[in-house]
Amino acid sequence: MSVWEKLTSLPREVVMGLVIIAMLIPALSPLGLPLMTGQMSQDWYDTIEALPEGSVILFDIGYGSGGYPSLGPGTIAAFHQIFENDLKLVIMATALEGTLMYPLVMAAVQPESNYGAVYGEDYVFIGYIAGTQTAMAGVLGDLHELVTNDYQGNPISGMPLMDNVGGADDFAIVAYVTTSGDVAEGWVYQAYSQYNRDVLGGTLSMMTTSIKPYYDSGQLLGIMDGVKGAADLEFLTGHPGDAIVSSDILTFTQTLVLIFIAVGNISWFMQKQEGSG
């Protein structure tokens, strides 16, 4: 048996074993491989970078535990950028489990120790608000009429940040990250169409095709496209995390698969040449 025949006769167990090893290497020791960032992610990043210091962002955590592996890393990267630029955050949740995702995100960002941020002055979490577009309309229309306490039950009246925020006109931009199509489109209808607010959107990759027309038309200034978008933001902000690890695994394993395909084709061609000779 020639070397080319041996290459095309590798046992499936060997091939799968090599793929598993290729997955484990970047998982155990992230490589930080270079990324070609997508334009939608770049636009998200550039939009936040362009905001004047002190601008207030309304940010919706619209996902639960099922969406966290894909969207949590991107939210963390986005928060790092926001706090680094001395911007303010009013955080809400249109997903019931968003209240459980919030502490996970903040534990990773650690705004107090990393950026000297002060709760009530630099950021506030007003918790879950039911009703999807009804909730959006209420927050953008008259926030203090809809919400009187933050998620911990503290009155928002008297908080320095909230005393200066009453509705849509006080938000420089609205950003959301969600697994819900109703939420993804709802913010465009309510924030952009009703109040002419700039909007940034983040969704699972399988939802991107349905919301990209809003980006193409300028109603969304940027999109965080699932894990790829999260990895882009981690790379752009200089805060590598779980999304870049996932990207490393994908890049490493796909490269190995491409090598297998190339070797298989070369082996087949060489065997054909030997047979014809």
N, C-alpha and C positions, 0 to 999 in steps of 0.2 A: 504493500500500500504506500503510495507516494505521500509526501508531506501535504500536498494539496487535498488529497482524499482524506487524510487524517483531520485536517482543519474543518472540512465540511461534515465530518462524522463525530464532532464533539458531542458527548452526551448532554442531554437537556439539563441534567443536574449540575453539570459544570458551568453551563451558560447562566443558569439562574443563580448559581452560587456567586459568580462574578458580579452579576447585577446587584445582588444583596450586599456584597462587599462595597460596591460603588455607592450604594445608598448609605451604608453605615459610616464610611469615611467622613463625608461632609457633615453628617448628623452628629458625630462625636467630636469633630474638630472642624468647625465652619471655615471654609476656604476664603469667603469674601470675594468670589469671582466677579470680575467686572460685569456691569449690567448695561444693556442698551435701554435706557429709560424711554418709556412711551410718551408721546406728545400730550396725552390726556393727563398723565401724572405730572409731567413737567408744568403744564398749565395750572394744575392745582397748587403745586409748590410756588410757582411764580406769583400767583394771585395772592397767596398769604404773605409772601415776601414784600409785595408792593403796598400792603396796608400800613398806614401811619401808626406809629407807636401809640398805644392806648385805645386803639379801635376795639369795638366790642363785637364778638362773634357769637352767634346763636348756633350751638352744635347739638345735633340730635343723635343719640345712640339708639338706633332703631333695629337692634339685633339682640338675640339671646345667646345661650350657650352653644347652640348648634352653629351659629354664625361666627362665634368668637375666633376659632382657628384661622378663618379666612380674613375676617375684618378687624379683629382685635389688634393685630400688629400694625395695621395701617392707622388705626385710631391713635395708638400710642405714638407713632412717628409724627402724626399731625399735631398732637398735643405738645410734643417736644418743640416743634417748630413754633407753635403759637406762644408758648411761654418764653422761649429764647428771644422772640421778637417783642417782648413786653406788650403783648396783646391781652385783652380781657376775654373771659369765657363765661357765657351763660349756657349751662348744659342741661338738657332735658332728655327724656326717653319716650319714644312713641311705641316701644316694645316693652311689655311688662317686665321681661327679664333684663331689660336695659339697666334697671336699678342694681342688678347683681353684676353686670359687666362693668359698671362705673368704678367700683372699688378695685377691680382687677387692673383696669387701665391706669388708675391713679397710683396704685402700688408700684407699677412699672415706671411711671413718669416721675413720681416723687417731686411735685412742683415746689413744695416748701424747702426741702433740703437742696434740690438741684438749682432752683431759680429764685429762691427767696419769695415765692408767691404767698399771698395771704388770702385765706378763705374769706369771702365776703367783700374783699377789695379787688382781687384779681380774678377770682372765679367763684361760681355758685352752682350748685346742683339742685334744680327745682324738682327733680324726680320724674316719675311716670305720669303722663297726662293722657287719659283715654280719649278716644274719638277720632284719631288720625287727622283728617283735614279740619274737623271741628276744633281739635286741640291746636293745630297750627294756626288757624284763624284767630283763636282766642289769644294765643301768645303774641302774635303779631299785631293784633288789634288793640288790646288793652291787657297787658300782662298782669298788672296788679289787681285787675278785676277778676282774673281767672285764678291766680296763684297768690296766696297770702303768706305761705310758709315754704321753706325749703324742704328737702327730702327728710331732714332730721327733725323737722317740726319747728325750726327757728323762724321767727317772723322775718320776711325779706325786707320789710319796711325798716329803715335804719341802717341796712347794709350799704356801705358807700357805693358799691357797684350797682346795686339794684335801685338805689335812689336816683340814679342817672339813666335808668332803662325803663321805658314805659311801653314800648311797642316797636313796630317795624322801623320807624325812622331812626331809632337809636342803635340799630344793628348795622354794622358796616357790611356784613355778609352773613349768609345762612349756609351752614354746612351740615350734611347728614351722611351717615353710613348705615346702610340698612339691608336686610334680607327680604324686605317687603316691596312688591311693585307698587302697591297703593301709596306707601310712604315716599318712594322714589319719585313718583309722578306728582304726588300731593304737594310736595314742597315747591315744585316748579309752578303749579297752579296758584298756590297761596302766596309764596314769597316773591316770585318773579312776576307772575301775571297780575296779581292783585296789588302788590306794593312796590314793584319795580326794584326789588332787592337782588343783588348778585347772589348766585347759588353755586355751591360745589356739591357734587354727589359722589357717593361711594356705594358700590353694590357688589354682589357676587358676580363672578365672570359670566355666568350663564344669563345674567340679567342685562349685561352691558349693551347687547344689540337692541334691546327695547328702549333704553334711555339715551343711547348715543345720538339719535336724531335731535334731542334737546341740546346736546353739546354742539352738534353741527350747526344748529340754528342760533347759537349764542345764548340760549336760555340757561345752560349750565356752562360755567367757565372752565371747569375741569372735572375729571372723573377719576376716582380711585377704583381701578378695575381688578377687584378680587385680590388674590394673593400676589399676582404680578404687580398690580398697582401699589400694594402695600410694600413690596420689596423695593419698588422704585422710590417710594417716599423715604423708606429707611436709608436707602443709598444717598438720596439727595440731601436729606437732613443730617447725615453722618451719624445715625443712630441704628446700627445693624441689630436685627432681632430675629424673631422666628420666621418672618417672611423671607429674609435673605437666606436663612438656613434651608428653607423649602426650595428656594430658587437654586441654591448650590446643588441640592440633591437632584433636582430635575435636570440641571445642566450636566452634571456628572454622569447620570445614568443614561441620558439621551445621547451623550457623546459616545459612551460605551456601545450603545445599540447601533449607532451609525458606524462605528468601527467594525462591529460584527457584520453589518450589511456589506460594507466595503470588502472585508476579508472573504465573505461568502461569494461575492460576485467575482473577485479576482481568482479565487480557488476554482470556481466553476469554469471560468475562461481558460485557466491554465490546464485544467483537466481536459477540456475540449481540444486545446492545442496539442497536448500529449497524445490524445487519442487519434487525432488526424495525422500526427507525425508517424 
